[in-house]
């Protein structure tokens, strides 16, 4: 079958998400916002003939990470072109909501930017009859620290200054600590307005894991999906944070790179490498390549090195997991679940990610994911 080109305009608008029981291919999600899938149309093209539909049919319900929302949109477009008997409904309500929906048996799989905690694994056993929920790393991406400061086109920060900004310890853009990292820059006498997520978020979890690891003396919080620091502005979803930063001169916020568009600047992080590192797909892949699999059995959860000083490695990187039952999947959704997960883990599925501001999972890890998917039952 000929290669099916995705419509660039539809992709950039993220026009595949749904709410309620509508198929993802029918309408747009309110969490894509301006998080445009920024690749060319060729970067989001799949070889539809290589997608194995098997006996997949019906509606596949899923929820979770908004970080992977734009990737899911692109994957669903390609998958449903090949497997017309399947409708995929991925809400993208956030990692916390996705894990809850999964452990309550409301969805066939969930997306989460954090691996399952022990209590969630225990809860999943009531849904996965004879098995449990497992973590399948499927897409990586840099968490951009995006800013909106008139007249400042290039900005360098390190872990300490980022921590102090989001903890309200550095409150003005011409602060001496920022000026030291940006010699020659014309930093305005302007109040800093940090934005964080209002919902439970794997993006928040990974952002604060970085601060805990890289700036322990400046970030005293325990971390997790819920934001803990006082002050700042709160917004729902990655798109909400991006929109708030765009609308506010002096604002700064954390979000996936695919949302840091339309005039937002992105911070280059001083990691101690030979040069500060801007968020990029290549930088995220370099960071994930050094990750270690720490899950047991079929679980493939990873441990990242947030203190990396490798040249070009971007430390503020998250991995989104698809969470599924290793055993005990519902008979009516198992074929569609395996077919969709098989496609997104395939060479074709992973191949579209770099063009839409995500990073593919390294071969050494994704090969294990593919094997695990084939064993789902």
Buried (B, 14 or more C-beta within 10 A) or exposed (E): EEEBEBEBEBBBBBBBBBBEEEBBBEEBBEBBBBBBBBBEBEBBBBBBEBBEBEEBBEBBBBBBBBBBBBBBBBBBBBBBBBBEEBBBBBBBBBBBBBBBBBBEEBBBBBBBBBBBEEEBBEBBBEBBEEBBBBBBBBBBBBBBBBBBBEEBEEBBBBBBBBBBBBBEBBEBBEBEBBEEBBEEBEBBEBEBBBBBBBBBBBBBBBBBBBBBBBBEEBBEBEBBBBBBBEEBBBBBBBBBBBBBBBEBBBBBBBBBBBBBBEEBBBBBBBBBBEEBBBBBBEBBBBBBBEBEBEBEEBBBBBEBBBEBEBEBBBBBBBBBBBBBBBBBBEEEBBBBBBBBBBBBBBEBBBBBBBBBBBBBBBEEBBEBBBEBBEEBE
